[in-house]
Amino acid sequence: MARRITRKLLAARAAFKKRVCAFLKTVGAAPNDGAYDWKLVTPIGDLDISVWDAAIMCRFADVEQGTDFTRKFTAQSCNPYSGKWNWHFDDDPDELNENCETQFVRYVTLLLSLGRFPADLTTLTPEQTEHSVSRLSKFTLTELRRRQDLTNRQIELAFKQRNDAALANLHVRAEHLRLAVDRQAFGKIRSRR
């Protein structure tokens, strides 16, 4: 039976697309004239991206590097023959209004940090910390608060699972988010004066 398209579903699809496209702009993706809507330059080559109603369709230009990255670092490997790395979500207004794209955002952020940050974030240099905080400071306060909530949930899960390495990294991430929120909040106060 076909799903009925409601106003709520159309609004959820539009909000989903808006969130993902805003994230892509923030990380430096550029509009693309080809088969995909966006092109993101990453440390392992270009990643082509299109945002659909309830999906994010991606393709690594360098299939071998994309396969290696996704197998090592993500829960969802790309196709080892085509480099396609697609993300499908339930076409449901409640699901699309949730943080369904958080895994995608997390893995693209990790992809963009390859070569810049160590796997153990507790060993970051002051320059790497500053780079991380300034990149996060580009997000809106609403997005930063959303990421803080997500990180706090991940900290709780890592604690329950007794995953000390993940817990240490998540505490570093939480501190970077806190610093970025402070910069956003106090920067706006200073600009009003």
DRENDO-1510 file (C-alpha; in Angstrom, 1 decimal, always signed):
<recs>
REC; n; res; u; v; w
REC; 1; MET; +0.0; +0.0; +0.0 .
REC; 2; ALA; +1.4; +3.4; -1.0 .
REC; 3; ARG; +2.2; +5.9; +1.8 .
REC; 4; ARG; +0.1; +9.0; +2.0 .
REC; 5; ILE; +2.0; +12.2; +1.5 .
REC; 6; THR; +0.9; +14.5; +4.3 .
REC; 7; ARG; +1.9; +18.1; +5.0 .
REC; 8; LYS; +3.8; +16.9; +8.0 .
REC; 9; LEU; +5.8; +14.5; +5.9 .
REC; 10; LEU; +6.6; +17.2; +3.3 .
REC; 11; ALA; +7.7; +19.5; +6.1 .
REC; 12; ALA; +9.9; +16.8; +7.6 .
REC; 13; ARG; +11.5; +16.1; +4.3 .
REC; 14; ALA; +12.2; +19.8; +3.7 .
REC; 15; ALA; +13.7; +20.2; +7.2 .
REC; 16; PHE; +15.9; +17.1; +6.7 .
REC; 17; LYS; +17.2; +18.4; +3.4 .
REC; 18; LYS; +17.8; +21.8; +4.9 .
REC; 19; ARG; +19.8; +20.4; +7.9 .
REC; 20; VAL; +22.0; +18.1; +5.7 .
REC; 21; CYS; +22.7; +20.9; +3.1 .
REC; 22; ALA; +23.5; +23.4; +5.9 .
REC; 23; PHE; +26.0; +20.8; +7.3 .
REC; 24; LEU; +27.5; +20.3; +3.9 .
REC; 25; LYS; +28.0; +24.0; +3.4 .
REC; 26; THR; +29.6; +24.3; +6.8 .
REC; 27; VAL; +32.2; +21.6; +6.0 .
REC; 28; GLY; +33.1; +23.2; +2.6 .
REC; 29; ALA; +31.0; +21.2; +0.1 .
REC; 30; ALA; +30.5; +23.0; -3.1 .
REC; 31; PRO; +27.5; +22.8; -5.5 .
REC; 32; ASN; +28.2; +20.4; -8.3 .
REC; 33; ASP; +26.8; +20.3; -11.9 .
REC; 34; GLY; +27.2; +16.6; -12.3 .
REC; 35; ALA; +25.1; +13.6; -11.3 .
REC; 36; TYR; +25.5; +14.6; -7.7 .
REC; 37; ASP; +24.4; +17.9; -6.2 .
REC; 38; TRP; +27.5; +18.5; -4.0 .
REC; 39; LYS; +31.2; +17.8; -4.1 .
REC; 40; LEU; +33.2; +17.6; -0.9 .
REC; 41; VAL; +37.0; +17.6; -1.1 .
REC; 42; THR; +38.3; +15.2; +1.5 .
REC; 43; PRO; +41.8; +14.0; +2.5 .
REC; 44; ILE; +41.2; +10.7; +0.5 .
REC; 45; GLY; +39.7; +12.4; -2.6 .
REC; 46; ASP; +36.4; +13.8; -3.7 .
REC; 47; LEU; +33.1; +12.7; -2.2 .
REC; 48; ASP; +30.0; +13.4; -4.4 .
REC; 49; ILE; +26.8; +13.8; -2.4 .
REC; 50; SER; +23.1; +14.3; -3.2 .
REC; 51; VAL; +20.4; +14.8; -0.6 .
REC; 52; TRP; +17.0; +13.2; -1.4 .
REC; 53; ASP; +13.7; +13.2; +0.5 .
REC; 54; ALA; +14.8; +10.5; +2.9 .
REC; 55; ALA; +18.3; +9.6; +1.8 .
REC; 56; ILE; +21.8; +10.9; +1.4 .
REC; 57; MET; +23.5; +9.4; -1.7 .
REC; 58; CYS; +27.3; +9.5; -1.8 .
REC; 59; ARG; +30.1; +8.2; -4.0 .
REC; 60; PHE; +33.8; +8.2; -3.4 .
REC; 61; ALA; +35.9; +9.2; -6.4 .
REC; 62; ASP; +38.7; +7.0; -5.2 .
REC; 63; VAL; +36.9; +3.8; -4.6 .
REC; 64; GLU; +39.9; +2.0; -3.0 .
REC; 65; GLN; +40.5; +4.7; -0.4 .
REC; 66; GLY; +36.8; +5.1; +0.3 .
REC; 67; THR; +36.5; +1.4; +0.9 .
REC; 68; ASP; +39.5; +1.4; +3.2 .
REC; 69; PHE; +38.2; +4.3; +5.2 .
REC; 70; THR; +34.6; +3.0; +5.6 .
REC; 71; ARG; +35.7; -0.5; +6.5 .
REC; 72; LYS; +38.1; +0.8; +9.2 .
REC; 73; PHE; +36.1; +3.7; +10.7 .
REC; 74; THR; +32.4; +3.4; +10.0 .
REC; 75; ALA; +29.5; +1.2; +10.7 .
REC; 76; GLN; +28.5; +1.2; +7.0 .
REC; 77; SER; +31.0; +0.3; +4.3 .
REC; 78; CYS; +30.8; +1.7; +0.9 .
REC; 79; ASN; +30.3; -0.5; -2.2 .
REC; 80; PRO; +33.9; -1.8; -2.9 .
REC; 81; TYR; +33.2; -1.8; -6.7 .
REC; 82; SER; +31.4; +1.5; -7.3 .
REC; 83; GLY; +32.4; +3.6; -4.2 .
REC; 84; LYS; +28.7; +4.3; -3.4 .
REC; 85; TRP; +28.1; +5.1; +0.2 .
REC; 86; ASN; +24.4; +5.7; +0.5 .
REC; 87; TRP; +22.3; +6.5; +3.6 .
REC; 88; HIS; +18.6; +5.6; +3.6 .
REC; 89; PHE; +16.2; +6.7; +6.3 .
REC; 90; ASP; +12.5; +5.9; +7.1 .
REC; 91; ASP; +10.3; +8.2; +5.0 .
REC; 92; ASP; +8.4; +9.0; +8.2 .
REC; 93; PRO; +7.9; +12.6; +9.5 .
REC; 94; ASP; +8.8; +11.6; +13.1 .
REC; 95; GLU; +11.9; +9.7; +12.0 .
REC; 96; LEU; +13.1; +12.6; +9.7 .
REC; 97; ASN; +12.5; +15.1; +12.5 .
REC; 98; GLU; +14.8; +13.1; +14.7 .
REC; 99; ASN; +18.6; +13.2; +14.3 .
REC; 100; CYS; +18.6; +10.5; +11.6 .
REC; 101; GLU; +21.5; +12.0; +9.8 .
REC; 102; THR; +23.8; +12.1; +12.9 .
REC; 103; GLN; +25.8; +9.0; +11.8 .
REC; 104; PHE; +26.4; +10.5; +8.4 .
REC; 105; VAL; +27.5; +13.8; +10.0 .
REC; 106; ARG; +29.8; +12.0; +12.5 .
REC; 107; TYR; +31.5; +10.0; +9.8 .
REC; 108; VAL; +32.0; +12.8; +7.3 .
REC; 109; THR; +33.4; +14.9; +10.2 .
REC; 110; LEU; +35.8; +12.0; +10.9 .
REC; 111; LEU; +36.7; +11.7; +7.3 .
REC; 112; LEU; +37.6; +15.4; +7.0 .
REC; 113; SER; +39.8; +15.1; +10.1 .
REC; 114; LEU; +42.0; +12.3; +8.6 .
REC; 115; GLY; +45.6; +13.2; +8.9 .
REC; 116; ARG; +44.8; +16.2; +11.2 .
REC; 117; PHE; +43.8; +14.5; +14.4 .
REC; 118; PRO; +45.0; +11.3; +16.1 .
REC; 119; ALA; +42.6; +8.5; +16.8 .
REC; 120; ASP; +43.2; +9.3; +20.5 .
REC; 121; LEU; +41.8; +12.8; +21.0 .
REC; 122; THR; +43.5; +13.1; +24.4 .
REC; 123; THR; +46.8; +13.5; +22.6 .
REC; 124; LEU; +45.8; +16.6; +20.6 .
REC; 125; THR; +48.3; +19.4; +20.4 .
REC; 126; PRO; +47.1; +22.9; +21.3 .
REC; 127; GLU; +47.1; +23.8; +17.5 .
REC; 128; GLN; +44.9; +20.8; +16.8 .
REC; 129; THR; +42.5; +21.7; +19.6 .
REC; 130; GLU; +42.2; +25.3; +18.3 .
REC; 131; HIS; +41.5; +24.0; +14.8 .
REC; 132; SER; +38.8; +21.7; +16.1 .
REC; 133; VAL; +37.2; +24.4; +18.2 .
REC; 134; SER; +37.3; +27.1; +15.5 .
REC; 135; ARG; +35.7; +24.6; +13.0 .
REC; 136; LEU; +32.9; +23.8; +15.5 .
REC; 137; SER; +32.4; +27.6; +16.2 .
REC; 138; LYS; +31.2; +28.0; +12.6 .
REC; 139; PHE; +28.0; +26.1; +13.5 .
REC; 140; THR; +24.9; +27.9; +14.9 .
REC; 141; LEU; +24.3; +27.7; +18.7 .
REC; 142; THR; +21.3; +25.5; +18.0 .
REC; 143; GLU; +23.4; +23.0; +16.1 .
REC; 144; LEU; +26.1; +23.1; +18.8 .
REC; 145; ARG; +23.5; +22.4; +21.5 .
REC; 146; ARG; +22.2; +19.5; +19.4 .
REC; 147; ARG; +25.7; +18.1; +19.1 .
REC; 148; GLN; +26.2; +18.5; +22.8 .
REC; 149; ASP; +23.1; +16.5; +23.6 .
REC; 150; LEU; +24.2; +13.8; +21.2 .
REC; 151; THR; +27.7; +13.7; +22.7 .
REC; 152; ASN; +26.2; +13.4; +26.2 .
REC; 153; ARG; +24.1; +10.4; +25.1 .
REC; 154; GLN; +27.2; +8.8; +23.6 .
REC; 155; ILE; +29.1; +9.4; +26.8 .
REC; 156; GLU; +26.4; +7.6; +28.8 .
REC; 157; LEU; +26.4; +4.7; +26.3 .
REC; 158; ALA; +30.3; +4.4; +26.4 .
REC; 159; PHE; +30.1; +4.5; +30.2 .
REC; 160; LYS; +27.5; +1.7; +30.3 .
REC; 161; GLN; +29.6; -0.3; +27.9 .
REC; 162; ARG; +32.8; +0.4; +29.8 .
REC; 163; ASN; +34.5; +1.6; +26.7 .
REC; 164; ASP; +37.3; +3.7; +28.2 .
REC; 165; ALA; +38.9; +4.8; +24.9 .
REC; 166; ALA; +35.6; +6.1; +23.5 .
REC; 167; LEU; +34.8; +7.7; +26.8 .
REC; 168; ALA; +38.1; +9.6; +26.8 .
REC; 169; ASN; +37.5; +10.8; +23.2 .
REC; 170; LEU; +34.0; +11.8; +23.9 .
REC; 171; HIS; +35.0; +13.9; +26.9 .
REC; 172; VAL; +37.5; +15.8; +24.7 .
REC; 173; ARG; +34.7; +16.3; +22.1 .
REC; 174; ALA; +32.4; +17.6; +24.8 .
REC; 175; GLU; +35.0; +20.1; +25.9 .
REC; 176; HIS; +35.5; +21.3; +22.3 .
REC; 177; LEU; +31.8; +21.7; +21.9 .
REC; 178; ARG; +31.6; +23.7; +25.2 .
REC; 179; LEU; +34.4; +26.0; +24.0 .
REC; 180; ALA; +32.7; +26.5; +20.7 .
REC; 181; VAL; +29.4; +27.3; +22.4 .
REC; 182; ASP; +31.2; +29.8; +24.7 .
REC; 183; ARG; +32.8; +31.5; +21.6 .
REC; 184; GLN; +29.4; +31.7; +19.9 .
REC; 185; ALA; +27.6; +33.0; +23.0 .
REC; 186; PHE; +30.2; +35.5; +24.1 .
REC; 187; GLY; +31.1; +36.6; +20.6 .
REC; 188; LYS; +27.4; +37.7; +20.1 .
REC; 189; ILE; +27.5; +39.6; +23.4 .
REC; 190; ARG; +30.7; +41.4; +22.4 .
REC; 191; SER; +29.3; +42.3; +19.0 .
REC; 192; ARG; +26.2; +44.0; +20.6 .
REC; 193; ARG; +28.3; +46.3; +22.7 .
</recs>
